[in-house]
Amino acid sequence: MQGVGWIGFIVIGILAGWIAEKVMNSRHGLLTNLIVGVVGAFIGGFLANAVGIAFYGFLGSLVVATIGAIVLLWVLRMIKR
């Protein structure tokens, strides 16, 4: 994530995990939201770079991390079935 520090990265991870949790109608704790959000940030960043989308700052990173977290939760649900 470009333009954010470590604390911003953690805050974005928690927020992205929480938003993904609400969108996917799941129930997780704070630590799980952080993990989902951080892993989602890497997935979202990879997907954004693969299609050539540039993202900057807190808001751009939050959107990309949230999309990645939603994709992660969706894939995990598909595997769990």
N, CA, C and O atoms as a CHARMM CRD file, in Angstrom:
* protein
*
  324
    1    1 MET  N      0.85100  -1.17300   0.00000 PROA 1      0.00000
    2    1 MET  CA     0.00000   0.00000   0.00000 PROA 1      0.00000
    3    1 MET  C      0.88900   1.22500   0.00000 PROA 1      0.00000
    4    1 MET  O      1.76000   1.37800   0.85600 PROA 1      0.00000
    5    2 GLN  N      0.66500   2.07300  -0.94400 PROA 2      0.00000
    6    2 GLN  CA     1.50300   3.24200  -1.12700 PROA 2      0.00000
    7    2 GLN  C      0.96900   4.41600  -0.31600 PROA 2      0.00000
    8    2 GLN  O     -0.23500   4.67200  -0.29200 PROA 2      0.00000
    9    3 GLY  N      1.87900   5.12400   0.34600 PROA 3      0.00000
   10    3 GLY  CA     1.49700   6.35300   1.02100 PROA 3      0.00000
   11    3 GLY  C      0.96500   6.18500   2.43100 PROA 3      0.00000
   12    3 GLY  O      0.51200   7.16800   3.01600 PROA 3      0.00000
   13    4 VAL  N      0.99600   5.00400   3.00200 PROA 4      0.00000
   14    4 VAL  CA     0.55400   4.80800   4.38300 PROA 4      0.00000
   15    4 VAL  C      1.67100   4.10900   5.15300 PROA 4      0.00000
   16    4 VAL  O      2.42300   3.31300   4.59100 PROA 4      0.00000
   17    5 GLY  N      1.76800   4.41700   6.44100 PROA 5      0.00000
   18    5 GLY  CA     2.78100   3.78200   7.28300 PROA 5      0.00000
   19    5 GLY  C      2.24700   2.49200   7.88500 PROA 5      0.00000
   20    5 GLY  O      1.18400   2.00000   7.50800 PROA 5      0.00000
   21    6 TRP  N      3.01300   1.95800   8.83200 PROA 6      0.00000
   22    6 TRP  CA     2.62800   0.69400   9.46400 PROA 6      0.00000
   23    6 TRP  C      1.33200   0.82200  10.24400 PROA 6      0.00000
   24    6 TRP  O      0.49100  -0.07500  10.19200 PROA 6      0.00000
   25    7 ILE  N      1.16000   1.90600  10.95700 PROA 7      0.00000
   26    7 ILE  CA    -0.07100   2.08000  11.73200 PROA 7      0.00000
   27    7 ILE  C     -1.24800   2.23400  10.77700 PROA 7      0.00000
   28    7 ILE  O     -2.31900   1.67600  11.01800 PROA 7      0.00000
   29    8 GLY  N     -1.06100   2.97600   9.71000 PROA 8      0.00000
   30    8 GLY  CA    -2.10500   3.10200   8.69600 PROA 8      0.00000
   31    8 GLY  C     -2.43800   1.76600   8.06700 PROA 8      0.00000
   32    8 GLY  O     -3.59900   1.47700   7.77700 PROA 8      0.00000
   33    9 PHE  N     -1.41100   0.94700   7.85600 PROA 9      0.00000
   34    9 PHE  CA    -1.60100  -0.38500   7.28100 PROA 9      0.00000
   35    9 PHE  C     -2.47300  -1.23800   8.20100 PROA 9      0.00000
   36    9 PHE  O     -3.36500  -1.94800   7.73600 PROA 9      0.00000
   37   10 ILE  N     -2.21100  -1.16600   9.50900 PROA 10     0.00000
   38   10 ILE  CA    -2.99600  -1.94000  10.47500 PROA 10     0.00000
   39   10 ILE  C     -4.43000  -1.42400  10.54500 PROA 10     0.00000
   40   10 ILE  O     -5.37400  -2.21400  10.57600 PROA 10     0.00000
   41   11 VAL  N     -4.59600  -0.10600  10.57100 PROA 11     0.00000
   42   11 VAL  CA    -5.94000   0.47500  10.61700 PROA 11     0.00000
   43   11 VAL  C     -6.72100   0.11000   9.36500 PROA 11     0.00000
   44   11 VAL  O     -7.89300  -0.25600   9.44600 PROA 11     0.00000
   45   12 ILE  N     -6.08000   0.20900   8.21600 PROA 12     0.00000
   46   12 ILE  CA    -6.73400  -0.16200   6.96300 PROA 12     0.00000
   47   12 ILE  C     -7.09700  -1.64500   6.97900 PROA 12     0.00000
   48   12 ILE  O     -8.17600  -2.02000   6.52000 PROA 12     0.00000
   49   13 GLY  N     -6.21300  -2.48900   7.49900 PROA 13     0.00000
   50   13 GLY  CA    -6.49600  -3.92100   7.57800 PROA 13     0.00000
   51   13 GLY  C     -7.70700  -4.21400   8.44200 PROA 13     0.00000
   52   13 GLY  O     -8.55900  -5.01900   8.06700 PROA 13     0.00000
   53   14 ILE  N     -7.79100  -3.56400   9.60400 PROA 14     0.00000
   54   14 ILE  CA    -8.94100  -3.77800  10.48200 PROA 14     0.00000
   55   14 ILE  C    -10.22700  -3.29200   9.81900 PROA 14     0.00000
   56   14 ILE  O    -11.24100  -3.99000   9.83700 PROA 14     0.00000
   57   15 LEU  N    -10.18400  -2.09900   9.23600 PROA 15     0.00000
   58   15 LEU  CA   -11.38200  -1.55700   8.58100 PROA 15     0.00000
   59   15 LEU  C    -11.79700  -2.40300   7.37900 PROA 15     0.00000
   60   15 LEU  O    -12.98200  -2.68600   7.19800 PROA 15     0.00000
   61   16 ALA  N    -10.83400  -2.80500   6.56500 PROA 16     0.00000
   62   16 ALA  CA   -11.14700  -3.61900   5.38700 PROA 16     0.00000
   63   16 ALA  C    -11.72800  -4.96600   5.80000 PROA 16     0.00000
   64   16 ALA  O    -12.68600  -5.44400   5.19200 PROA 16     0.00000
   65   17 GLY  N    -11.15700  -5.57400   6.82600 PROA 17     0.00000
   66   17 GLY  CA   -11.69600  -6.84400   7.31900 PROA 17     0.00000
   67   17 GLY  C    -13.09800  -6.68800   7.86500 PROA 17     0.00000
   68   17 GLY  O    -13.95500  -7.54600   7.65100 PROA 17     0.00000
   69   18 TRP  N    -13.33300  -5.59000   8.57500 PROA 18     0.00000
   70   18 TRP  CA   -14.66800  -5.33900   9.14200 PROA 18     0.00000
   71   18 TRP  C    -15.70000  -5.09600   8.03500 PROA 18     0.00000
   72   18 TRP  O    -16.80500  -5.63600   8.08700 PROA 18     0.00000
   73   19 ILE  N    -15.33900  -4.28900   7.04000 PROA 19     0.00000
   74   19 ILE  CA   -16.25900  -4.02000   5.92500 PROA 19     0.00000
   75   19 ILE  C    -16.54800  -5.30800   5.15700 PROA 19     0.00000
   76   19 ILE  O    -17.69600  -5.58700   4.81200 PROA 19     0.00000
   77   20 ALA  N    -15.50500  -6.08700   4.89300 PROA 20     0.00000
   78   20 ALA  CA   -15.69600  -7.36500   4.18300 PROA 20     0.00000
   79   20 ALA  C    -16.57500  -8.30400   4.99600 PROA 20     0.00000
   80   20 ALA  O    -17.40300  -9.02400   4.43700 PROA 20     0.00000
   81   21 GLU  N    -16.39800  -8.29900   6.31100 PROA 21     0.00000
   82   21 GLU  CA   -17.22500  -9.11900   7.18500 PROA 21     0.00000
   83   21 GLU  C    -18.69600  -8.74400   7.05700 PROA 21     0.00000
   84   21 GLU  O    -19.55800  -9.62100   6.99700 PROA 21     0.00000
   85   22 LYS  N    -18.98600  -7.45400   7.01600 PROA 22     0.00000
   86   22 LYS  CA   -20.36900  -6.98700   6.88400 PROA 22     0.00000
   87   22 LYS  C    -20.93900  -7.30200   5.50300 PROA 22     0.00000
   88   22 LYS  O    -22.09000  -7.72200   5.38500 PROA 22     0.00000
   89   23 VAL  N    -20.14100  -7.10000   4.46800 PROA 23     0.00000
   90   23 VAL  CA   -20.59900  -7.36700   3.10000 PROA 23     0.00000
   91   23 VAL  C    -20.88000  -8.85500   2.90000 PROA 23     0.00000
   92   23 VAL  O    -21.86300  -9.22900   2.26100 PROA 23     0.00000
   93   24 MET  N    -20.00700  -9.70000   3.45300 PROA 24     0.00000
   94   24 MET  CA   -20.14800 -11.14200   3.26800 PROA 24     0.00000
   95   24 MET  C    -21.02300 -11.78000   4.34700 PROA 24     0.00000
   96   24 MET  O    -21.19200 -12.99900   4.36200 PROA 24     0.00000
   97   25 ASN  N    -21.57300 -10.98200   5.23500 PROA 25     0.00000
   98   25 ASN  CA   -22.47800 -11.45100   6.29100 PROA 25     0.00000
   99   25 ASN  C    -21.81900 -12.55100   7.12900 PROA 25     0.00000
  100   25 ASN  O    -22.37300 -13.63500   7.31200 PROA 25     0.00000
  101   26 SER  N    -20.62900 -12.23900   7.63000 PROA 26     0.00000
  102   26 SER  CA   -19.87300 -13.15700   8.46700 PROA 26     0.00000
  103   26 SER  C    -19.75500 -12.57300   9.86800 PROA 26     0.00000
  104   26 SER  O    -20.13500 -11.42700  10.10800 PROA 26     0.00000
  105   27 ARG  N    -19.23200 -13.35800  10.77800 PROA 27     0.00000
  106   27 ARG  CA   -18.97000 -12.88500  12.13800 PROA 27     0.00000
  107   27 ARG  C    -17.54900 -13.27400  12.51800 PROA 27     0.00000
  108   27 ARG  O    -17.20600 -14.45300  12.59600 PROA 27     0.00000
  109   28 HSD  N    -16.73400 -12.25200  12.75400 PROA 28     0.00000
  110   28 HSD  CA   -15.35000 -12.46800  13.15300 PROA 28     0.00000
  111   28 HSD  C    -15.00000 -11.52000  14.28500 PROA 28     0.00000
  112   28 HSD  O    -15.73000 -10.56900  14.56600 PROA 28     0.00000
  113   29 GLY  N    -13.88900 -11.78700  14.92200 PROA 29     0.00000
  114   29 GLY  CA   -13.37600 -10.89600  15.94400 PROA 29     0.00000
  115   29 GLY  C    -12.40900  -9.89200  15.35100 PROA 29     0.00000
  116   29 GLY  O    -12.14700  -9.90600  14.14800 PROA 29     0.00000
  117   30 LEU  N    -11.88000  -9.02600  16.19000 PROA 30     0.00000
  118   30 LEU  CA   -10.97200  -7.97600  15.76000 PROA 30     0.00000
  119   30 LEU  C     -9.70100  -8.54500  15.13100 PROA 30     0.00000
  120   30 LEU  O     -9.25700  -8.06000  14.09000 PROA 30     0.00000
  121   31 LEU  N     -9.11800  -9.55900  15.74800 PROA 31     0.00000
  122   31 LEU  CA    -7.88700 -10.14300  15.21600 PROA 31     0.00000
  123   31 LEU  C     -8.12600 -10.80700  13.86100 PROA 31     0.00000
  124   31 LEU  O     -7.30600 -10.67400  12.95300 PROA 31     0.00000
  125   32 THR  N     -9.22300 -11.50800  13.72200 PROA 32     0.00000
  126   32 THR  CA    -9.54700 -12.14100  12.44000 PROA 32     0.00000
  127   32 THR  C     -9.79500 -11.08700  11.37600 PROA 32     0.00000
  128   32 THR  O     -9.37100 -11.25200  10.23200 PROA 32     0.00000
  129   33 ASN  N    -10.48500  -9.99000  11.74100 PROA 33     0.00000
  130   33 ASN  CA   -10.69300  -8.90600  10.78400 PROA 33     0.00000
  131   33 ASN  C     -9.36700  -8.31600  10.33500 PROA 33     0.00000
  132   33 ASN  O     -9.19400  -7.99800   9.15800 PROA 33     0.00000
  133   34 LEU  N     -8.42900  -8.16800  11.26600 PROA 34     0.00000
  134   34 LEU  CA    -7.11200  -7.64300  10.91300 PROA 34     0.00000
  135   34 LEU  C     -6.40600  -8.57600   9.94300 PROA 34     0.00000
  136   34 LEU  O     -5.84600  -8.12700   8.94200 PROA 34     0.00000
  137   35 ILE  N     -6.42800  -9.85800  10.23000 PROA 35     0.00000
  138   35 ILE  CA    -5.75600 -10.83100   9.36500 PROA 35     0.00000
  139   35 ILE  C     -6.39800 -10.87000   7.98600 PROA 35     0.00000
  140   35 ILE  O     -5.70200 -10.86300   6.97100 PROA 35     0.00000
  141   36 VAL  N     -7.73400 -10.91200   7.95100 PROA 36     0.00000
  142   36 VAL  CA    -8.44900 -10.92100   6.67300 PROA 36     0.00000
  143   36 VAL  C     -8.15900  -9.63500   5.89400 PROA 36     0.00000
  144   36 VAL  O     -7.95300  -9.67200   4.68100 PROA 36     0.00000
  145   37 GLY  N     -8.14500  -8.51200   6.59000 PROA 37     0.00000
  146   37 GLY  CA    -7.88400  -7.23200   5.93000 PROA 37     0.00000
  147   37 GLY  C     -6.46900  -7.11900   5.39600 PROA 37     0.00000
  148   37 GLY  O     -6.26600  -6.61000   4.29400 PROA 37     0.00000
  149   38 VAL  N     -5.49500  -7.58100   6.15100 PROA 38     0.00000
  150   38 VAL  CA    -4.09900  -7.50300   5.70900 PROA 38     0.00000
  151   38 VAL  C     -3.85700  -8.44600   4.53500 PROA 38     0.00000
  152   38 VAL  O     -3.24300  -8.05300   3.54300 PROA 38     0.00000
  153   39 VAL  N     -4.33000  -9.67800   4.63900 PROA 39     0.00000
  154   39 VAL  CA    -4.19100 -10.61200   3.51400 PROA 39     0.00000
  155   39 VAL  C     -4.97700 -10.08700   2.31500 PROA 39     0.00000
  156   39 VAL  O     -4.52100 -10.18300   1.17500 PROA 39     0.00000
  157   40 GLY  N     -6.16400  -9.53100   2.58000 PROA 40     0.00000
  158   40 GLY  CA    -6.95900  -8.93100   1.51200 PROA 40     0.00000
  159   40 GLY  C     -6.25700  -7.76000   0.84400 PROA 40     0.00000
  160   40 GLY  O     -6.41400  -7.53900  -0.35600 PROA 40     0.00000
  161   41 ALA  N     -5.48300  -7.01000   1.62000 PROA 41     0.00000
  162   41 ALA  CA    -4.72100  -5.89700   1.04000 PROA 41     0.00000
  163   41 ALA  C     -3.69500  -6.40400   0.03600 PROA 41     0.00000
  164   41 ALA  O     -3.51100  -5.80600  -1.02400 PROA 41     0.00000
  165   42 PHE  N     -3.03200  -7.49900   0.36700 PROA 42     0.00000
  166   42 PHE  CA    -2.07600  -8.08000  -0.57500 PROA 42     0.00000
  167   42 PHE  C     -2.78200  -8.62700  -1.81900 PROA 42     0.00000
  168   42 PHE  O     -2.30700  -8.43800  -2.93800 PROA 42     0.00000
  169   43 ILE  N     -3.90200  -9.29500  -1.62300 PROA 43     0.00000
  170   43 ILE  CA    -4.66800  -9.82000  -2.76000 PROA 43     0.00000
  171   43 ILE  C     -5.19500  -8.67800  -3.61400 PROA 43     0.00000
  172   43 ILE  O     -5.06700  -8.70000  -4.83900 PROA 43     0.00000
  173   44 GLY  N     -5.78800  -7.68000  -2.96800 PROA 44     0.00000
  174   44 GLY  CA    -6.32100  -6.52400  -3.69800 PROA 44     0.00000
  175   44 GLY  C     -5.23700  -5.76300  -4.42900 PROA 44     0.00000
  176   44 GLY  O     -5.43800  -5.33400  -5.56500 PROA 44     0.00000
  177   45 GLY  N     -4.08500  -5.58900  -3.78900 PROA 45     0.00000
  178   45 GLY  CA    -2.96700  -4.90700  -4.44300 PROA 45     0.00000
  179   45 GLY  C     -2.47300  -5.66400  -5.65400 PROA 45     0.00000
  180   45 GLY  O     -2.17000  -5.06600  -6.68700 PROA 45     0.00000
  181   46 PHE  N     -2.39100  -6.98000  -5.53300 PROA 46     0.00000
  182   46 PHE  CA    -1.98000  -7.81500  -6.66500 PROA 46     0.00000
  183   46 PHE  C     -2.97900  -7.68800  -7.81300 PROA 46     0.00000
  184   46 PHE  O     -2.58700  -7.51100  -8.96700 PROA 46     0.00000
  185   47 LEU  N     -4.28100  -7.77900  -7.49000 PROA 47     0.00000
  186   47 LEU  CA    -5.31300  -7.68700  -8.52800 PROA 47     0.00000
  187   47 LEU  C     -5.32800  -6.30500  -9.18100 PROA 47     0.00000
  188   47 LEU  O     -5.47400  -6.19200 -10.39800 PROA 47     0.00000
  189   48 ALA  N     -5.17700  -5.25700  -8.36900 PROA 48     0.00000
  190   48 ALA  CA    -5.17400  -3.89500  -8.91700 PROA 48     0.00000
  191   48 ALA  C     -3.98300  -3.68800  -9.84400 PROA 48     0.00000
  192   48 ALA  O     -4.13000  -3.10100 -10.91600 PROA 48     0.00000
  193   49 ASN  N     -2.81300  -4.16000  -9.44800 PROA 49     0.00000
  194   49 ASN  CA    -1.63200  -4.03400 -10.30900 PROA 49     0.00000
  195   49 ASN  C     -1.75900  -4.88800 -11.56100 PROA 49     0.00000
  196   49 ASN  O     -1.26800  -4.50400 -12.62200 PROA 49     0.00000
  197   50 ALA  N     -2.41100  -6.04200 -11.45200 PROA 50     0.00000
  198   50 ALA  CA    -2.57200  -6.92000 -12.60900 PROA 50     0.00000
  199   50 ALA  C     -3.43000  -6.28400 -13.69500 PROA 50     0.00000
  200   50 ALA  O     -3.19100  -6.50500 -14.88200 PROA 50     0.00000
  201   51 VAL  N     -4.42700  -5.49400 -13.29800 PROA 51     0.00000
  202   51 VAL  CA    -5.29200  -4.84200 -14.28900 PROA 51     0.00000
  203   51 VAL  C     -4.89100  -3.39100 -14.53800 PROA 51     0.00000
  204   51 VAL  O     -5.55000  -2.69000 -15.30500 PROA 51     0.00000
  205   52 GLY  N     -3.81100  -2.93500 -13.89300 PROA 52     0.00000
  206   52 GLY  CA    -3.28400  -1.60400 -14.15400 PROA 52     0.00000
  207   52 GLY  C     -3.99800  -0.47000 -13.44300 PROA 52     0.00000
  208   52 GLY  O     -3.99900   0.65800 -13.93500 PROA 52     0.00000
  209   53 ILE  N     -4.60300  -0.74000 -12.30400 PROA 53     0.00000
  210   53 ILE  CA    -5.28200   0.29300 -11.53500 PROA 53     0.00000
  211   53 ILE  C     -4.31500   0.82900 -10.48900 PROA 53     0.00000
  212   53 ILE  O     -3.73600   0.06400  -9.71800 PROA 53     0.00000
  213   54 ALA  N     -4.14400   2.13800 -10.46800 PROA 54     0.00000
  214   54 ALA  CA    -3.28400   2.77600  -9.47800 PROA 54     0.00000
  215   54 ALA  C     -4.14000   3.24000  -8.29900 PROA 54     0.00000
  216   54 ALA  O     -5.24900   3.73900  -8.49200 PROA 54     0.00000
  217   55 PHE  N     -3.63200   3.07500  -7.10000 PROA 55     0.00000
  218   55 PHE  CA    -4.34600   3.51000  -5.90300 PROA 55     0.00000
  219   55 PHE  C     -3.35700   4.20000  -4.97900 PROA 55     0.00000
  220   55 PHE  O     -2.20900   3.77400  -4.84800 PROA 55     0.00000
  221   56 TYR  N     -3.81400   5.27500  -4.33900 PROA 56     0.00000
  222   56 TYR  CA    -2.93500   6.07000  -3.49700 PROA 56     0.00000
  223   56 TYR  C     -3.64300   6.47000  -2.21400 PROA 56     0.00000
  224   56 TYR  O     -4.86400   6.62700  -2.18400 PROA 56     0.00000
  225   57 GLY  N     -2.87200   6.63000  -1.17400 PROA 57     0.00000
  226   57 GLY  CA    -3.37500   7.16000   0.07700 PROA 57     0.00000
  227   57 GLY  C     -4.26500   6.20800   0.84800 PROA 57     0.00000
  228   57 GLY  O     -4.41900   5.03600   0.50300 PROA 57     0.00000
  229   58 PHE  N     -4.84200   6.75300   1.90100 PROA 58     0.00000
  230   58 PHE  CA    -5.64900   5.96000   2.81400 PROA 58     0.00000
  231   58 PHE  C     -6.89500   5.40500   2.14500 PROA 58     0.00000
  232   58 PHE  O     -7.16000   4.20500   2.23200 PROA 58     0.00000
  233   59 LEU  N     -7.66000   6.25300   1.48400 PROA 59     0.00000
  234   59 LEU  CA    -8.92400   5.82600   0.88900 PROA 59     0.00000
  235   59 LEU  C     -8.72500   4.82100  -0.23900 PROA 59     0.00000
  236   59 LEU  O     -9.43500   3.81700  -0.30600 PROA 59     0.00000
  237   60 GLY  N     -7.77700   5.07800  -1.11400 PROA 60     0.00000
  238   60 GLY  CA    -7.50700   4.13800  -2.20400 PROA 60     0.00000
  239   60 GLY  C     -7.05900   2.78800  -1.68500 PROA 60     0.00000
  240   60 GLY  O     -7.48100   1.74400  -2.18300 PROA 60     0.00000
  241   61 SER  N     -6.19500   2.81600  -0.67500 PROA 61     0.00000
  242   61 SER  CA    -5.72500   1.57000  -0.07300 PROA 61     0.00000
  243   61 SER  C     -6.85400   0.83300   0.63000 PROA 61     0.00000
  244   61 SER  O     -6.91500  -0.39600   0.59300 PROA 61     0.00000
  245   62 LEU  N     -7.74800   1.57800   1.27100 PROA 62     0.00000
  246   62 LEU  CA    -8.88400   0.95400   1.95000 PROA 62     0.00000
  247   62 LEU  C     -9.80900   0.25900   0.95500 PROA 62     0.00000
  248   62 LEU  O    -10.27300  -0.85200   1.20900 PROA 62     0.00000
  249   63 VAL  N    -10.07400   0.90100  -0.15700 PROA 63     0.00000
  250   63 VAL  CA   -10.94900   0.30200  -1.17600 PROA 63     0.00000
  251   63 VAL  C    -10.31600  -0.97000  -1.74300 PROA 63     0.00000
  252   63 VAL  O    -10.98800  -1.99400  -1.86700 PROA 63     0.00000
  253   64 VAL  N     -9.04300  -0.91000  -2.08100 PROA 64     0.00000
  254   64 VAL  CA    -8.35400  -2.06800  -2.65200 PROA 64     0.00000
  255   64 VAL  C     -8.27200  -3.19900  -1.63100 PROA 64     0.00000
  256   64 VAL  O     -8.49800  -4.35800  -1.97900 PROA 64     0.00000
  257   65 ALA  N     -7.95000  -2.87800  -0.37500 PROA 65     0.00000
  258   65 ALA  CA    -7.86700  -3.90100   0.66800 PROA 65     0.00000
  259   65 ALA  C     -9.23000  -4.52500   0.93500 PROA 65     0.00000
  260   65 ALA  O     -9.32100  -5.73000   1.17000 PROA 65     0.00000
  261   66 THR  N    -10.28400  -3.72700   0.90300 PROA 66     0.00000
  262   66 THR  CA   -11.63000  -4.24700   1.12800 PROA 66     0.00000
  263   66 THR  C    -12.03700  -5.20300   0.01300 PROA 66     0.00000
  264   66 THR  O    -12.59400  -6.26900   0.27700 PROA 66     0.00000
  265   67 ILE  N    -11.76200  -4.82900  -1.21700 PROA 67     0.00000
  266   67 ILE  CA   -12.08300  -5.71000  -2.35000 PROA 67     0.00000
  267   67 ILE  C    -11.29800  -7.01600  -2.22900 PROA 67     0.00000
  268   67 ILE  O    -11.84900  -8.09500  -2.44700 PROA 67     0.00000
  269   68 GLY  N    -10.02200  -6.92000  -1.88400 PROA 68     0.00000
  270   68 GLY  CA    -9.21800  -8.12700  -1.69000 PROA 68     0.00000
  271   68 GLY  C     -9.73400  -8.99000  -0.55100 PROA 68     0.00000
  272   68 GLY  O     -9.73400 -10.21600  -0.65900 PROA 68     0.00000
  273   69 ALA  N    -10.17800  -8.36400   0.55100 PROA 69     0.00000
  274   69 ALA  CA   -10.71600  -9.11400   1.68800 PROA 69     0.00000
  275   69 ALA  C    -12.02500  -9.80900   1.32200 PROA 69     0.00000
  276   69 ALA  O    -12.27400 -10.93600   1.74900 PROA 69     0.00000
  277   70 ILE  N    -12.85200  -9.14000   0.53600 PROA 70     0.00000
  278   70 ILE  CA   -14.10700  -9.75700   0.08400 PROA 70     0.00000
  279   70 ILE  C    -13.80000 -10.95900  -0.80900 PROA 70     0.00000
  280   70 ILE  O    -14.43100 -12.00800  -0.67800 PROA 70     0.00000
  281   71 VAL  N    -12.84700 -10.81100  -1.70300 PROA 71     0.00000
  282   71 VAL  CA   -12.44400 -11.92800  -2.56500 PROA 71     0.00000
  283   71 VAL  C    -11.91400 -13.07500  -1.71000 PROA 71     0.00000
  284   71 VAL  O    -12.24600 -14.23300  -1.96200 PROA 71     0.00000
  285   72 LEU  N    -11.09800 -12.77100  -0.70500 PROA 72     0.00000
  286   72 LEU  CA   -10.56300 -13.79800   0.17900 PROA 72     0.00000
  287   72 LEU  C    -11.67400 -14.55100   0.90400 PROA 72     0.00000
  288   72 LEU  O    -11.66900 -15.78100   0.93600 PROA 72     0.00000
  289   73 LEU  N    -12.61900 -13.82800   1.48400 PROA 73     0.00000
  290   73 LEU  CA   -13.72000 -14.48600   2.19300 PROA 73     0.00000
  291   73 LEU  C    -14.57600 -15.31700   1.24700 PROA 73     0.00000
  292   73 LEU  O    -15.04700 -16.39200   1.62000 PROA 73     0.00000
  293   74 TRP  N    -14.78000 -14.83100   0.02900 PROA 74     0.00000
  294   74 TRP  CA   -15.56000 -15.56900  -0.96100 PROA 74     0.00000
  295   74 TRP  C    -14.85500 -16.88400  -1.32600 PROA 74     0.00000
  296   74 TRP  O    -15.48600 -17.93900  -1.38700 PROA 74     0.00000
  297   75 VAL  N    -13.55100 -16.80600  -1.56400 PROA 75     0.00000
  298   75 VAL  CA   -12.79300 -18.00700  -1.91100 PROA 75     0.00000
  299   75 VAL  C    -12.81300 -18.99800  -0.75000 PROA 75     0.00000
  300   75 VAL  O    -12.98300 -20.19800  -0.96500 PROA 75     0.00000
  301   76 LEU  N    -12.64500 -18.51500   0.46100 PROA 76     0.00000
  302   76 LEU  CA   -12.67800 -19.40200   1.62600 PROA 76     0.00000
  303   76 LEU  C    -14.03400 -20.08100   1.77400 PROA 76     0.00000
  304   76 LEU  O    -14.11100 -21.24900   2.15300 PROA 76     0.00000
  305   77 ARG  N    -15.09800 -19.35100   1.47700 PROA 77     0.00000
  306   77 ARG  CA   -16.43300 -19.97300   1.52200 PROA 77     0.00000
  307   77 ARG  C    -16.59400 -21.04400   0.46900 PROA 77     0.00000
  308   77 ARG  O    -17.19900 -22.08500   0.72700 PROA 77     0.00000
  309   78 MET  N    -16.05600 -20.79900  -0.72700 PROA 78     0.00000
  310   78 MET  CA   -16.14400 -21.78400  -1.79700 PROA 78     0.00000
  311   78 MET  C    -15.35700 -23.04600  -1.43500 PROA 78     0.00000
  312   78 MET  O    -15.79800 -24.15800  -1.72900 PROA 78     0.00000
  313   79 ILE  N    -14.21700 -22.88100  -0.81000 PROA 79     0.00000
  314   79 ILE  CA   -13.40400 -24.03700  -0.40600 PROA 79     0.00000
  315   79 ILE  C    -14.07400 -24.79400   0.71600 PROA 79     0.00000
  316   79 ILE  O    -14.03700 -26.02400   0.75600 PROA 79     0.00000
  317   80 LYS  N    -14.69300 -24.05400   1.63800 PROA 80     0.00000
  318   80 LYS  CA   -15.33000 -24.67500   2.79800 PROA 80     0.00000
  319   80 LYS  C    -16.51400 -25.55600   2.40800 PROA 80     0.00000
  320   80 LYS  O    -16.79900 -26.54300   3.08700 PROA 80     0.00000
  321   81 ARG  N    -17.19500 -25.21800   1.33900 PROA 81     0.00000
  322   81 ARG  CA   -18.33900 -26.00900   0.87900 PROA 81     0.00000
  323   81 ARG  C    -17.83900 -27.29100   0.34400 PROA 81     0.00000
  324   81 ARG  O    -18.62800 -28.12300  -0.10300 PROA 81     0.00000
